[in-house]
Amino acid sequence: MNQSFYVGAVGAGSCTEKLSVIANNLANVNNNGFKPKTAVFSDLINYNLNDSTGVVTQLQAGAGSRVERTYTSFDSAGITQTGEQYDYAILEPNAFFKVQDPGTGA
């Protein structure tokens, strides 16, 4: 396959994955406790033209990018009271709580 078509196809696939992540964030924006995700990209191959390895020039070529991973943001969000008996909130970023079953202890 022609290299330019391949790079374009890989880029379109990566953009499709990022759009899926954004669509999931929008679909769940009103859910209590939802944590948004961010797509992280990485270069597949990137090299300099007309120069040696390790030198950064304005003439560069590559083979596209891909979604390396999705990052979940565990920052604290707004608090919504539901009026139920078991309303709990975590106000610190990157904090979690553990739920234990009183019957089994697990």
Biopython code that builds the backbone (N, CA, C, O; Angstrom):
import numpy as np
from Bio.PDB.StructureBuilder import StructureBuilder

atoms = [
    (1, "MET", "N", (0.846, -1.172, 0.000)),
    (1, "MET", "CA", (0.000, 0.000, 0.000)),
    (1, "MET", "C", (0.895, 1.240, 0.000)),
    (1, "MET", "O", (1.965, 1.231, 0.609)),
    (2, "ASN", "N", (0.473, 2.284, -0.666)),
    (2, "ASN", "CA", (1.218, 3.530, -0.711)),
    (2, "ASN", "C", (1.355, 4.093, 0.699)),
    (2, "ASN", "O", (0.384, 4.104, 1.456)),
    (3, "GLN", "N", (2.548, 4.561, 1.059)),
    (3, "GLN", "CA", (2.834, 5.024, 2.423)),
    (3, "GLN", "C", (1.926, 6.183, 2.838)),
    (3, "GLN", "O", (1.473, 6.228, 3.982)),
    (4, "SER", "N", (1.656, 7.117, 1.929)),
    (4, "SER", "CA", (0.826, 8.269, 2.293)),
    (4, "SER", "C", (-0.611, 7.837, 2.594)),
    (4, "SER", "O", (-1.248, 8.402, 3.483)),
    (5, "PHE", "N", (-1.124, 6.855, 1.875)),
    (5, "PHE", "CA", (-2.464, 6.357, 2.179)),
    (5, "PHE", "C", (-2.486, 5.631, 3.519)),
    (5, "PHE", "O", (-3.449, 5.735, 4.279)),
    (6, "TYR", "N", (-1.419, 4.897, 3.797)),
    (6, "TYR", "CA", (-1.340, 4.183, 5.069)),
    (6, "TYR", "C", (-1.335, 5.160, 6.243)),
    (6, "TYR", "O", (-2.054, 4.961, 7.222)),
    (7, "VAL", "N", (-0.524, 6.217, 6.145)),
    (7, "VAL", "CA", (-0.458, 7.210, 7.221)),
    (7, "VAL", "C", (-1.819, 7.863, 7.426)),
    (7, "VAL", "O", (-2.248, 8.072, 8.561)),
    (8, "GLY", "N", (-2.492, 8.182, 6.332)),
    (8, "GLY", "CA", (-3.823, 8.779, 6.430)),
    (8, "GLY", "C", (-4.836, 7.838, 7.057)),
    (8, "GLY", "O", (-5.668, 8.265, 7.858)),
    (9, "ALA", "N", (-4.773, 6.559, 6.699)),
    (9, "ALA", "CA", (-5.711, 5.575, 7.260)),
    (9, "ALA", "C", (-5.463, 5.365, 8.751)),
    (9, "ALA", "O", (-6.409, 5.251, 9.531)),
    (10, "VAL", "N", (-4.198, 5.315, 9.145)),
    (10, "VAL", "CA", (-3.865, 5.154, 10.564)),
    (10, "VAL", "C", (-4.325, 6.368, 11.353)),
    (10, "VAL", "O", (-4.865, 6.228, 12.450)),
    (11, "GLY", "N", (-4.113, 7.565, 10.800)),
    (11, "GLY", "CA", (-4.555, 8.792, 11.467)),
    (11, "GLY", "C", (-6.063, 8.854, 11.606)),
    (11, "GLY", "O", (-6.575, 9.279, 12.641)),
    (12, "ALA", "N", (-6.784, 8.430, 10.566)),
    (12, "ALA", "CA", (-8.247, 8.425, 10.630)),
    (12, "ALA", "C", (-8.738, 7.436, 11.683)),
    (12, "ALA", "O", (-9.703, 7.717, 12.394)),
    (13, "GLY", "N", (-8.086, 6.286, 11.788)),
    (13, "GLY", "CA", (-8.465, 5.312, 12.812)),
    (13, "GLY", "C", (-8.224, 5.838, 14.219)),
    (13, "GLY", "O", (-9.029, 5.601, 15.120)),
    (14, "SER", "N", (-7.115, 6.553, 14.409)),
    (14, "SER", "CA", (-6.819, 7.136, 15.721)),
    (14, "SER", "C", (-7.834, 8.214, 16.077)),
    (14, "SER", "O", (-8.279, 8.304, 17.222)),
    (15, "CYS", "N", (-8.197, 9.029, 15.095)),
    (15, "CYS", "CA", (-9.206, 10.068, 15.349)),
    (15, "CYS", "C", (-10.563, 9.453, 15.676)),
    (15, "CYS", "O", (-11.310, 9.993, 16.492)),
    (16, "THR", "N", (-10.879, 8.338, 15.047)),
    (16, "THR", "CA", (-12.128, 7.642, 15.359)),
    (16, "THR", "C", (-12.134, 7.155, 16.799)),
    (16, "THR", "O", (-13.149, 7.254, 17.488)),
    (17, "GLU", "N", (-11.005, 6.630, 17.252)),
    (17, "GLU", "CA", (-10.916, 6.187, 18.647)),
    (17, "GLU", "C", (-11.065, 7.360, 19.605)),
    (17, "GLU", "O", (-11.746, 7.241, 20.624)),
    (18, "LYS", "N", (-10.434, 8.500, 19.292)),
    (18, "LYS", "CA", (-10.558, 9.673, 20.155)),
    (18, "LYS", "C", (-11.996, 10.176, 20.179)),
    (18, "LYS", "O", (-12.489, 10.572, 21.235)),
    (19, "LEU", "N", (-12.680, 10.168, 19.034)),
    (19, "LEU", "CA", (-14.083, 10.579, 18.994)),
    (19, "LEU", "C", (-14.955, 9.653, 19.825)),
    (19, "LEU", "O", (-15.926, 10.105, 20.432)),
    (20, "SER", "N", (-14.629, 8.368, 19.866)),
    (20, "SER", "CA", (-15.379, 7.428, 20.700)),
    (20, "SER", "C", (-15.208, 7.762, 22.179)),
    (20, "SER", "O", (-16.163, 7.675, 22.951)),
    (21, "VAL", "N", (-14.000, 8.142, 22.572)),
    (21, "VAL", "CA", (-13.751, 8.528, 23.964)),
    (21, "VAL", "C", (-14.531, 9.793, 24.307)),
    (21, "VAL", "O", (-15.136, 9.884, 25.375)),
    (22, "ILE", "N", (-14.516, 10.766, 23.403)),
    (22, "ILE", "CA", (-15.252, 12.017, 23.630)),
    (22, "ILE", "C", (-16.754, 11.758, 23.685)),
    (22, "ILE", "O", (-17.448, 12.326, 24.528)),
    (23, "ALA", "N", (-17.263, 10.908, 22.797)),
    (23, "ALA", "CA", (-18.693, 10.582, 22.794)),
    (23, "ALA", "C", (-19.103, 9.901, 24.093)),
    (23, "ALA", "O", (-20.185, 10.164, 24.618)),
    (24, "ASN", "N", (-18.246, 9.028, 24.614)),
    (24, "ASN", "CA", (-18.531, 8.377, 25.893)),
    (24, "ASN", "C", (-18.566, 9.404, 27.024)),
    (24, "ASN", "O", (-19.417, 9.325, 27.910)),
    (25, "ASN", "N", (-17.649, 10.362, 26.997)),
    (25, "ASN", "CA", (-17.649, 11.415, 28.015)),
    (25, "ASN", "C", (-18.930, 12.243, 27.954)),
    (25, "ASN", "O", (-19.521, 12.552, 28.989)),
    (26, "LEU", "N", (-19.361, 12.603, 26.745)),
    (26, "LEU", "CA", (-20.583, 13.392, 26.599)),
    (26, "LEU", "C", (-21.825, 12.606, 27.003)),
    (26, "LEU", "O", (-22.750, 13.164, 27.594)),
    (27, "ALA", "N", (-21.849, 11.322, 26.690)),
    (27, "ALA", "CA", (-23.019, 10.500, 27.028)),
    (27, "ALA", "C", (-23.173, 10.327, 28.533)),
    (27, "ALA", "O", (-24.283, 10.119, 29.021)),
    (28, "ASN", "N", (-22.076, 10.411, 29.268)),
    (28, "ASN", "CA", (-22.126, 10.160, 30.713)),
    (28, "ASN", "C", (-21.929, 11.408, 31.555)),
    (28, "ASN", "O", (-21.721, 11.302, 32.764)),
    (29, "VAL", "N", (-21.989, 12.585, 30.951)),
    (29, "VAL", "CA", (-21.676, 13.816, 31.678)),
    (29, "VAL", "C", (-22.635, 14.064, 32.848)),
    (29, "VAL", "O", (-22.237, 14.687, 33.832)),
    (30, "ASN", "N", (-23.872, 13.600, 32.773)),
    (30, "ASN", "CA", (-24.832, 13.836, 33.844)),
    (30, "ASN", "C", (-24.924, 12.691, 34.850)),
    (30, "ASN", "O", (-25.744, 12.747, 35.766)),
    (31, "ASN", "N", (-24.107, 11.666, 34.701)),
    (31, "ASN", "CA", (-24.117, 10.553, 35.655)),
    (31, "ASN", "C", (-23.285, 10.906, 36.880)),
    (31, "ASN", "O", (-22.147, 11.359, 36.762)),
    (32, "ASN", "N", (-23.861, 10.694, 38.049)),
    (32, "ASN", "CA", (-23.131, 10.960, 39.291)),
    (32, "ASN", "C", (-21.932, 10.030, 39.396)),
    (32, "ASN", "O", (-22.051, 8.821, 39.191)),
    (33, "GLY", "N", (-20.783, 10.600, 39.714)),
    (33, "GLY", "CA", (-19.587, 9.797, 39.917)),
    (33, "GLY", "C", (-18.841, 9.433, 38.650)),
    (33, "GLY", "O", (-17.831, 8.734, 38.724)),
    (34, "PHE", "N", (-19.299, 9.880, 37.486)),
    (34, "PHE", "CA", (-18.598, 9.542, 36.248)),
    (34, "PHE", "C", (-17.271, 10.278, 36.178)),
    (34, "PHE", "O", (-17.199, 11.464, 36.499)),
    (35, "LYS", "N", (-16.236, 9.591, 35.766)),
    (35, "LYS", "CA", (-14.911, 10.175, 35.600)),
    (35, "LYS", "C", (-14.572, 10.192, 34.115)),
    (35, "LYS", "O", (-14.559, 9.135, 33.484)),
    (36, "PRO", "N", (-14.296, 11.361, 33.535)),
    (36, "PRO", "CA", (-14.009, 11.445, 32.101)),
    (36, "PRO", "C", (-12.661, 10.833, 31.745)),
    (36, "PRO", "O", (-11.766, 10.725, 32.583)),
    (37, "LYS", "N", (-12.540, 10.440, 30.498)),
    (37, "LYS", "CA", (-11.303, 9.852, 29.984)),
    (37, "LYS", "C", (-10.703, 10.766, 28.921)),
    (37, "LYS", "O", (-11.404, 11.566, 28.301)),
    (38, "THR", "N", (-9.400, 10.634, 28.725)),
    (38, "THR", "CA", (-8.671, 11.386, 27.705)),
    (38, "THR", "C", (-7.838, 10.408, 26.898)),
    (38, "THR", "O", (-7.163, 9.550, 27.466)),
    (39, "ALA", "N", (-7.880, 10.528, 25.588)),
    (39, "ALA", "CA", (-7.071, 9.668, 24.724)),
    (39, "ALA", "C", (-5.660, 10.246, 24.612)),
    (39, "ALA", "O", (-5.487, 11.445, 24.393)),
    (40, "VAL", "N", (-4.653, 9.380, 24.765)),
    (40, "VAL", "CA", (-3.251, 9.787, 24.684)),
    (40, "VAL", "C", (-2.659, 9.174, 23.421)),
    (40, "VAL", "O", (-2.724, 7.960, 23.223)),
    (41, "PHE", "N", (-2.084, 10.012, 22.570)),
    (41, "PHE", "CA", (-1.516, 9.572, 21.301)),
    (41, "PHE", "C", (-0.010, 9.394, 21.405)),
    (41, "PHE", "O", (0.638, 9.997, 22.261)),
    (42, "SER", "N", (0.544, 8.559, 20.525)),
    (42, "SER", "CA", (1.999, 8.426, 20.399)),
    (42, "SER", "C", (2.339, 8.239, 18.926)),
    (42, "SER", "O", (1.531, 7.728, 18.150)),
    (43, "ASP", "N", (3.549, 8.660, 18.552)),
    (43, "ASP", "CA", (4.022, 8.488, 17.177)),
    (43, "ASP", "C", (4.373, 7.035, 16.939)),
    (43, "ASP", "O", (4.924, 6.368, 17.815)),
    (44, "LEU", "N", (4.049, 6.540, 15.740)),
    (44, "LEU", "CA", (4.458, 5.185, 15.400)),
    (44, "LEU", "C", (5.925, 5.148, 15.012)),
    (44, "LEU", "O", (6.704, 4.407, 15.612)),
    (45, "ILE", "N", (6.311, 5.931, 14.026)),
    (45, "ILE", "CA", (7.715, 6.057, 13.616)),
    (45, "ILE", "C", (7.915, 7.512, 13.228)),
    (45, "ILE", "O", (7.114, 8.072, 12.478)),
    (46, "ASN", "N", (8.966, 8.122, 13.727)),
    (46, "ASN", "CA", (9.276, 9.496, 13.395)),
    (46, "ASN", "C", (10.770, 9.595, 13.152)),
    (46, "ASN", "O", (11.561, 9.190, 14.004)),
    (47, "TYR", "N", (11.168, 10.124, 12.012)),
    (47, "TYR", "CA", (12.596, 10.212, 11.705)),
    (47, "TYR", "C", (12.893, 11.501, 10.943)),
    (47, "TYR", "O", (12.014, 12.077, 10.303)),
    (48, "ASN", "N", (14.150, 11.941, 11.025)),
    (48, "ASN", "CA", (14.602, 13.157, 10.356)),
    (48, "ASN", "C", (15.000, 12.846, 8.918)),
    (48, "ASN", "O", (15.528, 11.773, 8.625)),
    (49, "LEU", "N", (14.739, 13.792, 8.033)),
    (49, "LEU", "CA", (15.156, 13.677, 6.640)),
    (49, "LEU", "C", (16.428, 14.499, 6.433)),
    (49, "LEU", "O", (16.550, 15.604, 6.962)),
    (50, "ASN", "N", (17.355, 13.968, 5.680)),
    (50, "ASN", "CA", (18.581, 14.676, 5.302)),
    (50, "ASN", "C", (19.462, 15.041, 6.491)),
    (50, "ASN", "O", (20.152, 16.059, 6.444)),
    (51, "ASP", "N", (19.459, 14.246, 7.547)),
    (51, "ASP", "CA", (20.341, 14.511, 8.683)),
    (51, "ASP", "C", (20.551, 13.225, 9.466)),
    (51, "ASP", "O", (19.948, 12.195, 9.161)),
    (52, "SER", "N", (21.393, 13.290, 10.457)),
    (52, "SER", "CA", (21.721, 12.093, 11.236)),
    (52, "SER", "C", (20.692, 11.844, 12.326)),
    (52, "SER", "O", (19.843, 12.691, 12.602)),
    (53, "THR", "N", (20.777, 10.670, 12.943)),
    (53, "THR", "CA", (19.853, 10.285, 14.005)),
    (53, "THR", "C", (20.072, 11.166, 15.235)),
    (53, "THR", "O", (21.214, 11.460, 15.588)),
    (54, "GLY", "N", (19.009, 11.581, 15.876)),
    (54, "GLY", "CA", (19.098, 12.375, 17.093)),
    (54, "GLY", "C", (19.074, 13.866, 16.860)),
    (54, "GLY", "O", (18.925, 14.628, 17.816)),
    (55, "VAL", "N", (19.215, 14.312, 15.621)),
    (55, "VAL", "CA", (19.183, 15.734, 15.302)),
    (55, "VAL", "C", (17.761, 16.090, 14.876)),
    (55, "VAL", "O", (17.188, 15.429, 14.010)),
    (56, "VAL", "N", (17.194, 17.127, 15.480)),
    (56, "VAL", "CA", (15.841, 17.546, 15.143)),
    (56, "VAL", "C", (15.918, 18.591, 14.034)),
    (56, "VAL", "O", (16.549, 19.635, 14.196)),
    (57, "THR", "N", (15.283, 18.306, 12.929)),
    (57, "THR", "CA", (15.247, 19.236, 11.793)),
    (57, "THR", "C", (13.801, 19.560, 11.454)),
    (57, "THR", "O", (12.871, 18.962, 11.995)),
    (58, "GLN", "N", (13.630, 20.506, 10.561)),
    (58, "GLN", "CA", (12.276, 20.844, 10.135)),
    (58, "GLN", "C", (11.731, 19.827, 9.137)),
    (58, "GLN", "O", (10.519, 19.746, 8.937)),
    (59, "LEU", "N", (12.598, 19.064, 8.522)),
    (59, "LEU", "CA", (12.179, 18.028, 7.583)),
    (59, "LEU", "C", (12.079, 16.701, 8.322)),
    (59, "LEU", "O", (13.088, 16.034, 8.554)),
    (60, "GLN", "N", (10.872, 16.325, 8.686)),
    (60, "GLN", "CA", (10.655, 15.072, 9.391)),
    (60, "GLN", "C", (9.577, 14.271, 8.674)),
    (60, "GLN", "O", (8.687, 14.826, 8.029)),
    (61, "ALA", "N", (9.680, 12.979, 8.802)),
    (61, "ALA", "CA", (8.673, 12.092, 8.223)),
    (61, "ALA", "C", (8.265, 11.087, 9.285)),
    (61, "ALA", "O", (9.025, 10.815, 10.215)),
    (62, "GLY", "N", (7.090, 10.548, 9.149)),
    (62, "GLY", "CA", (6.612, 9.574, 10.123)),
    (62, "GLY", "C", (5.630, 8.615, 9.500)),
    (62, "GLY", "O", (5.302, 8.713, 8.318)),
    (63, "ALA", "N", (5.167, 7.685, 10.312)),
    (63, "ALA", "CA", (4.219, 6.686, 9.831)),
    (63, "ALA", "C", (2.905, 6.781, 10.584)),
    (63, "ALA", "O", (2.206, 5.778, 10.734)),
    (64, "GLY", "N", (2.557, 7.967, 11.059)),
    (64, "GLY", "CA", (1.269, 8.162, 11.712)),
    (64, "GLY", "C", (1.354, 8.098, 13.226)),
    (64, "GLY", "O", (2.436, 8.106, 13.814)),
    (65, "SER", "N", (0.196, 8.035, 13.829)),
    (65, "SER", "CA", (0.103, 7.970, 15.284)),
    (65, "SER", "C", (-0.949, 6.943, 15.663)),
    (65, "SER", "O", (-1.723, 6.478, 14.826)),
    (66, "ARG", "N", (-0.961, 6.605, 16.927)),
    (66, "ARG", "CA", (-1.981, 5.680, 17.423)),
    (66, "ARG", "C", (-2.365, 6.094, 18.827)),
    (66, "ARG", "O", (-1.633, 6.830, 19.488)),
    (67, "VAL", "N", (-3.516, 5.618, 19.282)),
    (67, "VAL", "CA", (-3.940, 5.876, 20.657)),
    (67, "VAL", "C", (-3.152, 4.927, 21.552)),
    (67, "VAL", "O", (-3.333, 3.711, 21.505)),
    (68, "GLU", "N", (-2.287, 5.496, 22.356)),
    (68, "GLU", "CA", (-1.438, 4.710, 23.256)),
    (68, "GLU", "C", (-2.270, 4.110, 24.387)),
    (68, "GLU", "O", (-2.167, 2.921, 24.690)),
    (69, "ARG", "N", (-3.094, 4.953, 25.003)),
    (69, "ARG", "CA", (-3.949, 4.501, 26.095)),
    (69, "ARG", "C", (-4.993, 5.566, 26.352)),
    (69, "ARG", "O", (-4.927, 6.658, 25.788)),
    (70, "THR", "N", (-5.933, 5.263, 27.181)),
    (70, "THR", "CA", (-6.877, 6.274, 27.640)),
    (70, "THR", "C", (-6.605, 6.531, 29.116)),
    (70, "THR", "O", (-6.435, 5.600, 29.904)),
    (71, "TYR", "N", (-6.567, 7.787, 29.469)),
    (71, "TYR", "CA", (-6.275, 8.212, 30.831)),
    (71, "TYR", "C", (-7.576, 8.612, 31.496)),
    (71, "TYR", "O", (-8.329, 9.413, 30.943)),
    (72, "THR", "N", (-7.854, 8.069, 32.670)),
    (72, "THR", "CA", (-9.043, 8.428, 33.430)),
    (72, "THR", "C", (-8.677, 9.489, 34.445)),
    (72, "THR", "O", (-7.740, 9.311, 35.223)),
    (73, "SER", "N", (-9.405, 10.587, 34.444)),
    (73, "SER", "CA", (-9.169, 11.678, 35.379)),
    (73, "SER", "C", (-9.889, 11.370, 36.689)),
    (73, "SER", "O", (-11.114, 11.259, 36.717)),
    (74, "PHE", "N", (-9.131, 11.232, 37.765)),
    (74, "PHE", "CA", (-9.714, 10.957, 39.079)),
    (74, "PHE", "C", (-9.736, 12.203, 39.956)),
    (74, "PHE", "O", (-9.618, 12.112, 41.178)),
    (75, "ASP", "N", (-9.887, 13.369, 39.327)),
    (75, "ASP", "CA", (-10.008, 14.608, 40.095)),
    (75, "ASP", "C", (-11.357, 14.630, 40.799)),
    (75, "ASP", "O", (-12.299, 13.949, 40.394)),
    (76, "SER", "N", (-11.430, 15.420, 41.852)),
    (76, "SER", "CA", (-12.707, 15.526, 42.562)),
    (76, "SER", "C", (-13.676, 16.344, 41.722)),
    (76, "SER", "O", (-13.269, 17.233, 40.974)),
    (77, "ALA", "N", (-14.949, 16.040, 41.850)),
    (77, "ALA", "CA", (-15.986, 16.708, 41.065)),
    (77, "ALA", "C", (-17.005, 17.315, 42.014)),
    (77, "ALA", "O", (-16.857, 17.236, 43.233)),
    (78, "GLY", "N", (-18.026, 17.913, 41.453)),
    (78, "GLY", "CA", (-19.075, 18.513, 42.260)),
    (78, "GLY", "C", (-19.856, 17.459, 43.039)),
    (78, "GLY", "O", (-19.958, 16.304, 42.625)),
    (79, "ILE", "N", (-20.395, 17.876, 44.155)),
    (79, "ILE", "CA", (-21.150, 16.963, 45.026)),
    (79, "ILE", "C", (-22.636, 17.148, 44.753)),
    (79, "ILE", "O", (-23.126, 18.275, 44.682)),
    (80, "THR", "N", (-23.352, 16.035, 44.602)),
    (80, "THR", "CA", (-24.795, 16.055, 44.413)),
    (80, "THR", "C", (-25.436, 15.234, 45.508)),
    (80, "THR", "O", (-25.142, 14.047, 45.653)),
    (81, "GLN", "N", (-26.306, 15.854, 46.278)),
    (81, "GLN", "CA", (-27.026, 15.125, 47.323)),
    (81, "GLN", "C", (-28.290, 14.521, 46.737)),
    (81, "GLN", "O", (-29.065, 15.195, 46.059)),
    (82, "THR", "N", (-28.480, 13.248, 47.010)),
    (82, "THR", "CA", (-29.671, 12.567, 46.505)),
    (82, "THR", "C", (-30.755, 12.447, 47.572)),
    (82, "THR", "O", (-31.899, 12.122, 47.256)),
    (83, "GLY", "N", (-30.409, 12.705, 48.817)),
    (83, "GLY", "CA", (-31.371, 12.589, 49.897)),
    (83, "GLY", "C", (-31.533, 11.165, 50.391)),
    (83, "GLY", "O", (-32.388, 10.898, 51.235)),
    (84, "GLU", "N", (-30.734, 10.255, 49.885)),
    (84, "GLU", "CA", (-30.790, 8.864, 50.313)),
    (84, "GLU", "C", (-29.965, 8.659, 51.573)),
    (84, "GLU", "O", (-29.197, 9.535, 51.974)),
    (85, "GLN", "N", (-30.128, 7.498, 52.194)),
    (85, "GLN", "CA", (-29.462, 7.191, 53.455)),
    (85, "GLN", "C", (-27.946, 7.078, 53.291)),
    (85, "GLN", "O", (-27.202, 7.452, 54.198)),
    (86, "TYR", "N", (-27.485, 6.576, 52.167)),
    (86, "TYR", "CA", (-26.061, 6.298, 51.996)),
    (86, "TYR", "C", (-25.401, 7.264, 51.014)),
    (86, "TYR", "O", (-24.775, 6.824, 50.049)),
    (87, "ASP", "N", (-25.529, 8.553, 51.239)),
    (87, "ASP", "CA", (-24.820, 9.553, 50.447)),
    (87, "ASP", "C", (-23.404, 9.678, 50.978)),
    (87, "ASP", "O", (-23.197, 9.996, 52.149)),
    (88, "TYR", "N", (-22.419, 9.425, 50.107)),
    (88, "TYR", "CA", (-21.013, 9.585, 50.465)),
    (88, "TYR", "C", (-20.330, 10.374, 49.357)),
    (88, "TYR", "O", (-20.747, 10.326, 48.200)),
    (89, "ALA", "N", (-19.289, 11.092, 49.716)),
    (89, "ALA", "CA", (-18.524, 11.852, 48.724)),
    (89, "ALA", "C", (-17.049, 11.812, 49.075)),
    (89, "ALA", "O", (-16.677, 11.818, 50.249)),
    (90, "ILE", "N", (-16.222, 11.772, 48.059)),
    (90, "ILE", "CA", (-14.773, 11.840, 48.235)),
    (90, "ILE", "C", (-14.339, 13.197, 47.695)),
    (90, "ILE", "O", (-14.579, 13.506, 46.528)),
    (91, "LEU", "N", (-13.712, 13.995, 48.523)),
    (91, "LEU", "CA", (-13.365, 15.359, 48.150)),
    (91, "LEU", "C", (-11.901, 15.527, 47.759)),
    (91, "LEU", "O", (-11.511, 16.610, 47.324)),
    (92, "GLU", "N", (-11.085, 14.496, 47.898)),
    (92, "GLU", "CA", (-9.665, 14.572, 47.564)),
    (92, "GLU", "C", (-9.444, 13.959, 46.174)),
    (92, "GLU", "O", (-10.072, 12.955, 45.838)),
    (93, "PRO", "N", (-8.558, 14.552, 45.367)),
    (93, "PRO", "CA", (-8.260, 13.936, 44.064)),
    (93, "PRO", "C", (-7.488, 12.630, 44.233)),
    (93, "PRO", "O", (-6.700, 12.483, 45.168)),
    (94, "ASN", "N", (-7.716, 11.695, 43.331)),
    (94, "ASN", "CA", (-7.062, 10.376, 43.323)),
    (94, "ASN", "C", (-7.315, 9.591, 44.601)),
    (94, "ASN", "O", (-6.445, 8.837, 45.037)),
    (95, "ALA", "N", (-8.466, 9.747, 45.202)),
    (95, "ALA", "CA", (-8.811, 9.007, 46.427)),
    (95, "ALA", "C", (-9.959, 8.048, 46.126)),
    (95, "ALA", "O", (-10.788, 8.306, 45.253)),
    (96, "PHE", "N", (-9.994, 6.947, 46.853)),
    (96, "PHE", "CA", (-11.018, 5.923, 46.676)),
    (96, "PHE", "C", (-11.494, 5.465, 48.046)),
    (96, "PHE", "O", (-10.831, 5.718, 49.051)),
    (97, "PHE", "N", (-12.630, 4.798, 48.091)),
    (97, "PHE", "CA", (-13.033, 4.137, 49.318)),
    (97, "PHE", "C", (-13.411, 2.708, 49.011)),
    (97, "PHE", "O", (-13.790, 2.373, 47.889)),
    (98, "LYS", "N", (-13.303, 1.878, 50.018)),
    (98, "LYS", "CA", (-13.546, 0.447, 49.869)),
    (98, "LYS", "C", (-14.890, 0.110, 50.494)),
    (98, "LYS", "O", (-15.237, 0.602, 51.567)),
    (99, "VAL", "N", (-15.632, -0.733, 49.806)),
    (99, "VAL", "CA", (-16.914, -1.207, 50.311)),
    (99, "VAL", "C", (-16.728, -2.647, 50.761)),
    (99, "VAL", "O", (-16.160, -3.464, 50.037)),
    (100, "GLN", "N", (-17.211, -2.954, 51.965)),
    (100, "GLN", "CA", (-17.058, -4.298, 52.509)),
    (100, "GLN", "C", (-18.434, -4.888, 52.766)),
    (100, "GLN", "O", (-19.313, -4.224, 53.314)),
    (101, "ASP", "N", (-18.613, -6.136, 52.366)),
    (101, "ASP", "CA", (-19.864, -6.864, 52.595)),
    (101, "ASP", "C", (-19.865, -7.335, 54.044)),
    (101, "ASP", "O", (-18.983, -8.099, 54.434)),
    (102, "PRO", "N", (-20.825, -6.902, 54.847)),
    (102, "PRO", "CA", (-20.825, -7.320, 56.263)),
    (102, "PRO", "C", (-21.103, -8.811, 56.457)),
    (102, "PRO", "O", (-20.716, -9.387, 57.474)),
    (103, "GLY", "N", (-21.768, -9.432, 55.491)),
    (103, "GLY", "CA", (-22.072, -10.864, 55.610)),
    (103, "GLY", "C", (-20.860, -11.748, 55.390)),
    (103, "GLY", "O", (-20.635, -12.696, 56.142)),
    (104, "THR", "N", (-20.080, -11.444, 54.366)),
    (104, "THR", "CA", (-18.920, -12.281, 54.042)),
    (104, "THR", "C", (-17.602, -11.689, 54.514)),
    (104, "THR", "O", (-16.604, -12.403, 54.611)),
    (105, "GLY", "N", (-17.585, -10.410, 54.807)),
    (105, "GLY", "CA", (-16.345, -9.763, 55.227)),
    (105, "GLY", "C", (-15.428, -9.443, 54.068)),
    (105, "GLY", "O", (-14.326, -8.937, 54.278)),
    (106, "ALA", "N", (-15.852, -9.725, 52.853)),
    (106, "ALA", "CA", (-15.009, -9.442, 51.681)),
    (106, "ALA", "C", (-15.333, -8.116, 51.064)),
    (106, "ALA", "O", (-14.716, -7.729, 50.072)),
]
sb = StructureBuilder()
sb.init_structure("model")
sb.init_model(0)
sb.init_chain("A")
sb.init_seg("    ")
for serial, (resi, resn, name, xyz) in enumerate(atoms, 1):
    if name == "N":
        sb.init_residue(resn, " ", resi, " ")
    sb.init_atom(name, np.array(xyz, "f"), 0.0, 1.0, " ", f" {name:<3s}", serial, name[0])
structure = sb.get_structure()
